[in-house]
Amino acid sequence: ISAGYGRGQVLFDVSLNVNAGEVVVLLGRNGAGKTTTLKTTIGLLPTLSGDITLGDESIAQMPTYRRVQKGLAFVPEDRRIFTDLSVAENLEVGQLPSRAGKAAWTKERVLELFPKLKAMLNRSGGQMSGGEQQMLTIARSLLGNPHVLLLDEPSEGLAPVIVERIAEAASRIGRLTPNPGGEFDPTGNPYILPDVVIERDDDGNWYARLTGEHLPNLRINDFY
């Protein structure tokens, strides 16, 4: 896909694939286009060219709410919980019926995944720490019973102990639908957006062009 903001193009022919039960990591420097990729996938930004498919169905021309109905969920970097609602009410807002052929995410299941939330059900979202809010927004997204969960910077600004909990939760989510080999490898399929090239077009406008690279055999630890 290619996408951007107004006249400023950010993504140039970026391509990736996510299989059932697979955890795919998108790596890149600040400004490389990671958030833009996710926002375009969920429909918050339009595609300039290319296609986005969920299963065998194209969703590139669907509005965001239709993509959510089809099975996408997005956890933005700024979390976007309802600060005036309680934890329990935030969870209820995100709940959708189970999908055919999938075990349903229920309130009990997400509280098992994030047990700390169980003691906070009556607490206002605005009285939670950043890490607690991150747990809440992931739990709320799971209650939509998505086929694909998109996490934008899930560890940004969080204490190391909270980052570990979020990583463990992501691992457990991935294990619910193992890959064809029956294994779970959270770093087995990274896509990297490493190169930003500053160029000038024929009209004299400067823009950033980035190149995407898929390195299927590279683990994140090796990359860093």
C-alpha positions as CSV (number, residue, x, y, z in Angstrom):
1,I,0.0,0.0,0.0
2,S,0.9,3.6,-0.4
3,A,-0.6,6.2,2.0
4,G,0.0,9.5,3.8
5,Y,-1.4,12.7,5.2
6,G,-3.0,15.1,2.7
7,R,-0.4,15.8,0.1
8,G,2.4,14.3,2.2
9,Q,3.0,10.7,1.2
10,V,4.5,8.6,3.9
11,L,4.2,4.9,2.7
12,F,5.5,3.9,-0.6
13,D,4.5,0.4,-1.7
14,V,4.7,-1.2,1.8
15,S,3.6,-4.9,1.8
16,L,3.2,-7.3,4.7
17,N,1.2,-10.5,5.5
18,V,-0.2,-11.8,8.8
19,N,-1.2,-15.5,9.0
20,A,-3.7,-16.9,11.5
21,G,-2.1,-17.3,15.0
22,E,1.0,-15.3,14.0
23,V,2.5,-12.3,15.8
24,V,4.1,-9.9,13.3
25,V,6.3,-7.1,14.4
26,L,6.8,-3.8,12.5
27,L,10.1,-2.2,13.3
28,G,11.5,1.2,12.3
29,R,12.9,4.5,13.5
30,N,10.7,7.4,14.6
31,G,8.9,8.7,11.5
32,A,9.5,5.5,9.4
33,G,5.8,4.9,9.0
34,K,4.8,2.3,11.6
35,T,1.8,4.2,13.0
36,T,0.8,5.3,9.5
37,T,0.8,1.6,8.4
38,L,-1.5,0.7,11.3
39,K,-3.8,3.7,10.8
40,T,-4.2,2.9,7.1
41,T,-4.9,-0.7,7.9
42,I,-7.7,0.2,10.3
43,G,-9.1,2.9,8.0
44,L,-8.2,6.1,9.8
45,L,-6.1,7.1,6.8
46,P,-7.1,6.4,3.1
47,T,-4.9,4.3,0.8
48,L,-3.4,6.2,-2.1
49,S,-2.8,2.9,-3.9
50,G,-2.8,-0.8,-3.2
51,D,-5.2,-3.1,-1.4
52,I,-5.9,-4.4,2.1
53,T,-7.5,-7.8,2.5
54,L,-8.9,-9.7,5.5
55,G,-9.1,-13.3,4.5
56,D,-10.2,-13.3,0.9
57,E,-12.1,-10.0,1.2
58,S,-10.9,-6.6,0.3
59,I,-11.5,-4.0,3.0
60,A,-9.5,-1.1,1.6
61,Q,-12.6,0.9,0.7
62,M,-14.5,0.2,3.8
63,P,-14.9,2.8,6.6
64,T,-13.3,2.1,9.9
65,Y,-16.4,0.8,11.6
66,R,-17.0,-1.8,8.9
67,R,-13.4,-3.0,9.3
68,V,-14.1,-3.4,13.0
69,Q,-17.3,-5.3,12.2
70,K,-15.3,-7.6,9.8
71,G,-12.7,-8.4,12.6
72,L,-10.0,-5.7,13.0
73,A,-9.2,-4.1,16.3
74,F,-6.8,-1.2,16.9
75,V,-5.1,-0.2,20.2
76,P,-3.7,3.3,19.5
77,E,-0.6,4.6,21.2
78,D,-2.6,7.1,23.3
79,R,-5.0,4.3,24.4
80,R,-8.2,6.3,24.1
81,I,-10.1,4.9,27.1
82,F,-13.1,6.7,28.5
83,T,-11.7,8.4,31.5
84,D,-15.1,9.2,33.0
85,L,-16.3,5.6,32.8
86,S,-15.3,2.8,35.2
87,V,-13.1,-0.1,34.1
88,A,-16.2,-2.3,34.0
89,E,-18.0,0.2,31.8
90,N,-15.0,0.6,29.5
91,L,-15.0,-3.1,29.0
92,E,-18.8,-3.2,28.3
93,V,-18.4,-0.5,25.6
94,G,-16.1,-2.7,23.6
95,Q,-18.0,-6.0,23.8
96,L,-19.2,-7.6,20.5
97,P,-20.8,-11.0,19.9
98,S,-18.5,-13.9,19.2
99,R,-17.6,-14.8,15.6
100,A,-18.4,-18.0,13.9
101,G,-15.7,-20.6,14.5
102,K,-13.9,-18.6,17.2
103,A,-13.9,-19.0,21.0
104,A,-15.4,-15.8,22.4
105,W,-13.4,-13.4,24.4
106,T,-15.5,-12.7,27.5
107,K,-15.1,-10.4,30.5
108,E,-14.0,-13.3,32.6
109,R,-11.3,-14.3,30.0
110,V,-9.8,-10.8,29.7
111,L,-9.7,-10.4,33.5
112,E,-7.8,-13.7,33.6
113,L,-5.4,-12.3,31.1
114,F,-5.1,-9.1,33.1
115,P,-5.9,-10.0,36.7
116,K,-4.9,-6.6,38.0
117,L,-8.0,-5.1,36.3
118,K,-10.3,-7.4,38.4
119,A,-9.6,-5.3,41.5
120,M,-10.3,-2.1,39.6
121,L,-13.7,-2.7,38.0
122,N,-15.3,0.2,39.8
123,R,-12.3,2.6,39.4
124,S,-12.6,5.5,37.0
125,G,-10.4,5.2,33.9
126,G,-8.9,8.6,34.6
127,Q,-7.5,7.3,37.9
128,M,-5.5,4.5,36.3
129,S,-1.8,4.6,35.6
130,G,-0.5,4.5,32.0
131,G,0.3,0.8,32.3
132,E,-3.2,0.0,33.7
133,Q,-4.8,2.0,31.0
134,Q,-2.8,0.0,28.4
135,M,-4.1,-3.3,29.9
136,L,-7.6,-1.9,29.8
137,T,-7.6,-0.8,26.2
138,I,-6.1,-4.2,25.1
139,A,-8.8,-6.0,27.1
140,R,-11.5,-3.8,25.7
141,S,-10.3,-4.5,22.1
142,L,-10.2,-8.2,22.7
143,L,-13.9,-8.1,23.8
144,G,-14.7,-7.1,20.3
145,N,-13.6,-10.7,19.4
146,P,-11.3,-9.6,16.5
147,H,-9.6,-11.7,14.0
148,V,-6.6,-9.3,13.9
149,L,-5.4,-7.1,16.8
150,L,-3.2,-4.1,15.9
151,L,-1.1,-2.7,18.7
152,D,0.6,0.7,18.2
153,E,3.6,1.2,20.5
154,P,2.2,-0.9,23.3
155,S,5.2,-0.5,25.6
156,E,5.7,3.3,25.0
157,G,6.4,5.1,28.3
158,L,5.6,2.2,30.6
159,A,7.6,0.8,33.5
160,P,9.7,-2.3,32.6
161,V,7.5,-4.6,34.9
162,I,4.4,-3.4,33.0
163,V,6.1,-4.0,29.6
164,E,6.8,-7.6,30.7
165,R,3.2,-8.1,31.6
166,I,2.0,-6.7,28.3
167,A,4.5,-8.9,26.4
168,E,3.4,-12.0,28.3
169,A,-0.3,-11.1,27.5
170,A,0.6,-10.7,23.8
171,S,2.3,-14.1,23.9
172,R,-0.8,-15.7,25.5
173,I,-3.1,-14.1,22.9
174,G,-0.9,-15.5,20.1
175,R,-1.0,-19.0,21.6
176,L,-4.7,-19.2,21.4
177,T,-4.4,-19.7,17.7
178,P,-1.0,-21.4,17.0
179,N,0.6,-21.2,13.6
180,P,0.5,-24.2,11.3
181,G,3.6,-25.7,12.9
182,G,1.9,-25.6,16.3
183,E,4.5,-23.2,17.7
184,F,4.4,-19.6,18.9
185,D,7.3,-17.3,18.0
186,P,6.6,-13.6,18.8
187,T,9.7,-12.4,16.9
188,G,9.7,-14.9,14.0
189,N,8.3,-12.6,11.3
190,P,9.4,-9.0,11.7
191,Y,8.9,-6.4,8.9
192,I,11.4,-3.5,9.1
193,L,11.0,0.1,7.7
194,P,14.7,1.1,8.1
195,D,15.4,3.7,5.4
196,V,14.0,7.2,5.0
197,V,15.1,9.0,1.9
198,I,14.5,12.7,1.5
199,E,13.8,13.7,-2.1
200,R,12.4,16.6,-4.1
201,D,9.7,16.2,-6.7
202,D,9.3,18.0,-10.0
203,D,7.3,20.8,-8.4
204,G,10.1,21.5,-5.9
205,N,8.3,19.9,-2.9
206,W,10.4,18.0,-0.5
207,Y,9.1,14.7,0.8
208,A,10.3,11.6,2.7
209,R,10.3,8.3,0.8
210,L,10.8,5.1,2.9
211,T,11.5,1.6,1.7
212,G,10.0,-1.5,3.3
213,E,11.9,-4.7,3.9
214,H,10.6,-8.1,5.0
215,L,13.2,-10.2,6.9
216,P,11.4,-13.4,7.8
217,N,14.3,-15.2,9.3
218,L,15.5,-12.4,11.5
219,R,14.7,-12.2,15.2
220,I,14.3,-8.9,16.9
221,N,17.3,-9.5,19.2
222,D,19.5,-10.2,16.2
223,F,18.3,-7.0,14.5
224,Y,19.2,-4.8,17.5
